[in-house]
Amino acid sequence: MRKNFGVNTWLYPMPVFIVAAYDENGKPNAMNAAWGGVYTDNMVGICLAEGHKTTQNILATKAFTVSMATAGQVVACDYVGLVSGKREPDKFAKAGFHALKSEFVNAPIIEELPMTLECELVSYDKESNHLVGRIVNVSAAEEILDENGKIDPARLKPITFDPIHHQYLAIGEKVGNAFSDGKALK
């Protein structure tokens, strides 16, 4: 038996992205966004309502960053999703975030979040709120790199959003090998 729930925005895992952009004066702002992911080989797609301060900043500067929210920064990452940058001008600082200027786009890298996609705005559809950005660089703090210099998810400790119970869940346990384990059925 299965239970039907109708139309819902339930998907697992749902990444927790922290999207950041500068305003017209160079002040950073950030927001929590869960509806997004890889769009094509070098693009990211995210659903962002036009009314958000961060969305308005992206439309003005044509650049943004997307950082993975982490278990160690869950309080700050949730905070930037609860509070509007329009009502709290020091939202970024109150979250305890520090901005590093990206070398590749006119957008802030959040120092406390160790993995960031640095993106140029490609398009924004006001009707669907679908934002597309071209990834021009991925940067990662050295402390999350493994012995081969690659990002180690166990060190990154990204979180996912549980849309049913409104919880953040840690990602981590390895359960198989991609492009390999299925060969047993060939």
C-alpha positions in Angstrom: 0.0 0.0 0.0 1.0 3.6 -0.6 -0.5 6.8 0.8 -1.2 9.7 -1.5 -0.4 13.2 -0.4 -1.3 15.2 -3.5 0.8 18.0 -4.8 3.6 19.0 -2.4 7.2 20.3 -2.8 8.7 17.3 -1.1 12.0 16.0 -2.4 14.9 14.3 -0.7 17.6 15.5 -0.4 16.7 19.1 -0.6 19.9 21.1 -0.4 20.1 24.1 1.8 21.7 26.9 -0.2 22.8 30.2 1.2 22.6 32.7 -1.6 24.6 35.9 -1.2 24.9 39.1 -3.3 26.1 42.7 -2.8 23.7 45.6 -3.0 24.3 48.7 -5.1 26.6 50.1 -2.3 28.6 46.9 -1.9 26.9 45.7 1.3 26.5 41.9 1.4 23.2 40.2 2.1 22.3 36.5 2.2 19.3 34.3 2.2 18.4 30.7 2.8 17.1 28.9 -0.3 16.1 25.2 -0.6 14.5 25.0 -4.0 17.4 24.6 -6.4 20.2 22.5 -7.8 22.4 21.9 -10.8 20.7 23.0 -14.0 23.2 22.0 -16.7 26.9 21.3 -16.8 27.9 24.7 -15.6 24.7 26.2 -14.4 22.7 26.4 -11.2 19.0 27.0 -11.0 17.2 28.3 -7.9 13.6 29.5 -7.2 13.9 32.9 -5.6 10.9 35.3 -5.2 11.5 38.7 -6.8 10.6 40.5 -3.5 13.7 39.2 -1.6 16.4 41.8 -1.0 19.0 39.2 -2.2 17.1 38.6 -5.5 16.9 42.4 -6.1 20.7 42.6 -5.4 21.4 39.8 -7.9 19.3 41.5 -10.5 21.2 44.7 -10.0 24.7 43.3 -9.8 24.3 40.3 -12.2 26.3 38.1 -9.8 25.8 35.9 -6.7 27.3 33.1 -4.7 25.7 29.9 -3.5 27.2 28.3 -0.4 26.3 25.0 1.1 24.8 25.4 4.5 26.7 23.2 7.1 25.9 21.5 10.3 28.3 23.8 12.2 26.5 26.9 10.9 22.9 25.8 11.1 21.8 28.6 13.4 23.2 31.3 11.2 21.9 29.6 8.0 18.4 29.4 9.4 18.6 33.0 10.7 19.2 34.4 7.2 16.1 32.5 6.0 13.9 33.9 8.8 14.9 37.6 8.7 14.4 39.9 5.7 17.3 42.0 4.6 14.8 44.8 3.9 13.8 45.0 7.6 17.2 44.1 9.1 20.0 46.0 7.3 22.7 44.2 9.4 21.4 40.7 8.8 24.6 39.4 7.3 26.7 40.6 10.3 24.1 39.5 12.8 24.3 36.0 11.4 28.0 36.2 12.3 29.0 36.1 8.6 32.1 37.7 7.2 32.3 38.5 3.5 35.3 37.8 1.3 35.2 39.4 -2.2 35.1 36.7 -4.9 38.0 36.9 -7.4 35.6 35.9 -10.2 32.3 37.7 -9.7 31.0 40.8 -8.0 29.6 38.9 -5.0 30.5 38.0 -1.5 31.9 34.6 -0.4 30.8 33.8 3.2 34.0 33.0 5.1 32.2 30.7 7.6 30.7 28.5 4.9 33.5 26.4 3.4 32.1 25.6 -0.1 30.9 28.2 -2.5 29.7 28.4 -6.2 30.6 31.8 -7.6 28.0 32.6 -10.3 27.1 35.1 -13.0 23.4 35.8 -13.6 22.2 34.2 -16.8 18.4 34.7 -16.5 15.6 35.4 -14.2 11.9 34.7 -15.0 9.7 36.9 -12.9 6.7 34.7 -13.6 8.2 31.5 -12.3 10.8 33.1 -10.0 13.4 30.8 -11.7 16.9 32.2 -11.5 19.7 30.7 -13.6 23.4 31.3 -12.9 26.6 30.3 -14.7 29.1 28.8 -12.3 32.4 30.5 -13.0 34.3 29.0 -10.0 33.8 26.6 -7.1 35.9 27.5 -4.1 36.5 25.5 -1.0 38.3 26.1 2.3 41.4 23.9 2.7 40.0 22.3 5.9 37.3 20.5 4.0 39.7 19.0 1.4 40.8 15.3 1.5 44.4 14.0 1.0 43.9 14.3 -2.8 42.9 17.9 -2.6 39.2 17.2 -3.3 36.1 18.3 -1.3 35.4 15.7 1.4 31.6 15.7 2.2 32.4 14.3 5.7 34.5 17.4 6.4 32.1 19.8 4.7 29.1 18.5 6.7 26.4 19.9 4.4 22.8 19.8 5.6 19.6 19.1 3.8 16.1 20.4 4.4 13.3 18.1 5.4 10.2 19.9 4.0 7.7 17.6 5.7 8.9 18.0 9.3 10.7 21.3 8.9 14.1 20.0 10.0 17.7 20.2 8.9 19.4 16.9 8.5 23.1 16.1 8.3 24.4 14.3 5.2 27.2 11.9 5.5 27.0 8.1 5.5 28.5 6.4 2.5 26.2 3.6 1.2 27.7 2.7 -2.1 29.9 3.6 -5.1 28.4 5.6 -8.0 29.0 4.3 -11.5 30.2 1.0 -10.0 27.8 -0.9 -7.7 25.2 -1.3 -10.4 27.6 -3.3 -12.6 26.7 -6.3 -10.4 23.4 -6.5 -12.3 25.0 -6.4 -15.8 
